[in-house]
Amino acid sequence: MTLQQLKYVIEVARSRSINKAAQRLFISQPSLSNALKELEEELGITIFHRSNKGILPTPEGSEFLGYARQVVEQTELLENRYTNTRSPQQHFSVSAQHYAFAVSAFVRLLTDYEREEYEFSFRETKTYEIIDDVKNLQSEIGILYLNDFNKKVIQKFLREGNLVFHELFEAKPHIFISSKNPLAQKEYVTLADLPPYPYLSYEQGDFNSFYFSEEILSTLSRPKNIRVTDRATLFNLLIGLNGYTISTGVISHKLNSKDIVAVPLLVDEVINVGYITRKDVTNSTLANIYIQYLKETIQEELMPL
């Protein structure tokens, strides 16, 4: 087993394709395939299997990848400390529901990251895709919420994907609305206050189940409904149409306009926001730093209401 083979395995897992990985590694596809085959034969395990979604790690392959990443990362730290070689390009990916605090922590990570080259990815995406991304090692961290309604279903998917949920904070429901919305002057609102206003929610695609909704109280019937796919559009519609959405009450005014305000929603619900990781994969140094920045951003900058 060589360090080069470990780098090959990591790149194949990232690319989910032998052909794409070979192009990024600047080697031929047959050479890459042979290197992986030799490594699997040496270790006596199957690291990858093919599916209609591409090349995916097996359970034992996922465990091996966790160790491989640690070895490669520690080797790079040694090289950076004791040689004058240029730092290699680093990779880090996060998949998340539409939370500004997650973006704020990501911005801080990039700001503090002193490298000439890197390839980071932040995907604000659908709930099922967050779980799928972390399960298949496309993202190291996934950010989503659990509550009494969706917990059993989401936890079932997490168990099947060998994933674990780590709570970041607990929040009471709020509505996000324009500062010019008549409801903005209220100390709190009730469900009875909301029917006159358009309700905005995030589209969940093929997995548009109540349990995968990014908003709580997804089973309630509402007279005016608008579904969107991105946070910027949702905020523009909140302002332009006097609409509302339901979330945690955490707003980052560093990233979002002060035209959006949070008002407590008087319902007997609790939102538990956290991040998911694979049980069998050790967090990278970048992942641990990002998690710490998440906690600090929530605690020091955003201060959930």
N, C-alpha and C positions, 0 to 999 in steps of 0.2 A: 504494500500500500504506500502510495506516495502523496505528497502534498498536492501535486498537480491533479491527481485523481480526485482528491477531496474537492478541489475547486471545480472540477468538471461536474461532479455530482450536484454541487450547490447551484451551478448555473443551469443545469437541466431542470432541477426542481423549480427554479425561478422562471424559466422560459416555458416550461410544460411542453417542450418540443425538442427533439434531438437536432433537427435541422436548424432551428433558430439558435439553439445553444451553440452549435458548431460555428455558425456565422459570428456570434459574439465572441467566441473564443479564438477565432481565426485558425481553425483546424478543419479538416474534412469530416464529413458526417461518418464515413466508415471508421476513421481513426477514433472518433469520440465513442462510437458504439463499441468498438473493440476494447477501449480503455475501461468502459463501464462493465462490460462482460467479464474482463479479467479481474476487476475488483470484486464483482459479485461471486465469482468462482473462488477467489482467495478467501473471502469472508464467509462463504457458504450461506449467503442470504440473497433474496431478491429485493433490490432497492426500489425499482420502478415497475409498474405495470401499465399497459396501454389501455385507454378507454376512449369513448367518444368525446371526452373532454380533453384528450391529449395524454401526455405522459404524467402519471401521478405516482407519488410515493406509496409504497406498501406500508403497513403499520410498522414493520421492522425497519423499513427504509426511512420513515419519519424519525424514528429513534436515532438511527445512524446519522441523519442530517443534523440533528441537534448537537451531537458530539463533533461532527465535521466542522460545523460553523465555529464552535469554540476553538478548535485547533487552528483553523485558518485565521481567525480573529487574533488569537494570541501570537501567532507567528508574525502577523502584520505589525502588531504592537512592538515586538522585538526588533523587527527590521527598521521600523520608524525610529526606534530609540537608539540603535547602535549602527545604523548605516546611513548613507546619504541618498539612498534611492528615493524616488518620488513615491508618495503615498498612493496606494492603489485606490481605484474608484470603489466607494462604499455604496451598499444598497440597503434601503429600509422602506417598508411599506405599512400603511395603516388604512383600514377600512372602517367607516364610521357612519352612524346616523348623523343627521344634520345638527351638530352641536358646535356653536362658536368657540366654546372653551377648548374643544379638541383641536380646532384650527389654530387657536392662539398658542397652545403648547407646541404645535408643529412648527409654527413660525419661530418660536423661541429656540427650538432645536436646531433649525437651519441657521439662525442668526449666530448661535454659539458654536456651530460646527466649522472648525477651521481646516478645511481641505480644499485643494484645488479642483478636485473632481468628486462628484457623487451622483447617485441616481436615486432620488427619493420619490415616493408615491403616496398621495393622500387621496383616498376615494370616498367621497360622500355618496353613499349608495343605498340600495334596498336592504332590508333586514336579512332576508335569506342569503343574499349575496355576501353580506358581511360574514356570516357563519361559514359559507362555502369558501370564501377567500382564505380565512384562517385555517380551516380544515385542510385545504389543499396547499397550504404554505405560500399562497400568493401575497398574503399580508401576515405580519408577525403579530399585530395587535388589531383587535376589532372592538368597536365601542358601540354599545346599545343599552337598552333599558329592560328591566323586568318589573312586573307588578303581579298582583294576585290573579289577574285575568289571564295573562299570557305565559306565566312562569312555567306551568307544567309542560306546555307544548314546546316552548323555547328550550327548556332544560332537556327535553327528550332529544331534540336535534343536537344539542351540545354533547350529550352523552354519546350519541351515535358517532359524532365526529371526533371523539376523544378530546373535547374542549372543556375548559373550566372558566367560570364567571367569577371575576374579582370585583366586589363593589367599590365604587369611588365615593358616592354620596347618595343620600336619600333626600328627595324633594317633594314638596306639596305642589299639586297642579296649579298652573297659572295660565292665563290666556295672553298671547302676544297680539297687540293691536297697535294701530297708529296713535301717536300722542294726541291727534286731533279727533279721534273717535270719542263719541259721547261717553262711552264706558270708561275712558281713561281717567275720568274725574272720580270714579267710585273707589271706595276703600277695598271692596271686593265685589265679585259678580257671582251670580247663580246661573244654573242652566236655563232658568226661565228668562234671563236677560238676553240670551244669545240668538234665538230664532230670526230676528230681523236682519241679522248680519250674515254675509257669506262665510261659510266654513271652509278653510283651506287645509289640505292634508297632502302628504307625500305619496305619490304613486308607488305601488309595490310590484307592478308587472305581473308575471305569471303566478307569483305567490301572493296574490292580493287577498289574503285571508285576514280576518279580524285579528288573529293572533300575531300576525307579522306587521300590523299597523304601527307606524312610528308615533302615533298619538293614542293616548288612553281614551276610554269611552267610545271606542270605534264602532260599537254595535248600535249606538243611538241613531235614530232617524233625524235628519236635518233637512229643512226645505231648500236650502241653497248650498250647493257643494261644488268646490273647485279642487281638482287634483293637479299637483305640480311635481316636477322632478328635481328642482334645485332651490337652494335657500334664497338666492338673489331674487328669483321670480316670485317666490312666496312673499318676501318682504315688500317687494314693489306692489303686489296685489293687496297686501294688508293696508298699505298707505293709499293706493289709488281707489280701492273699492270699499274701504272701511271694513275689511274682513277681519277674521280672527283665526288663530290656530291654538292648540293646547300643547303646552310643553312644561319645562321644569321651572321657568322663571329666571333662569340664568341667561343674562345677556351681556355680551362683551361690547362695550361702547367703543373700544379701540378698533374693532373690526366692523361694527354695525352702527348705523346712524342712530342718533338720539331721537329720531322720529318714531322709533319702535319702543314701546314700553310693555312691562309685564304687570298684570293685575291678578291677584289671587282668585282662584276659582273655588267656590265653597262646595266641595264634594268630599266624600269620605274615601279618598284614594291616596296612595303613596307611590311615588316613582323611584325605583332603585336603579341608578345609572352606574355602569361599570364597564370593564373591558374584559375581553375573552382572549385566551391563549391556548395553545395546544399543551396537554398534560405532559407529553413525552418530548417536548422541545424546550431546552433551556433558553431563557431570554438572552438576546445579544446585549452588548453594552449599550448600543443605541436605544434598544427597546426599554431597558431599565432607566436610562436618562429621560426618555420621553414619558414614561409612567410617572416619574418623579415630577416632571414639569406639569403633567396633567394635574397631579394633586396640588401643587403649588398654585397653579392658575386658578383652580376651583376655590381654594382656600383664601388666597391673598388678593386676587384680582377681581374675581367675579362674585364671590360671596353669595351663594344661593339664598334666595329670600325664604 
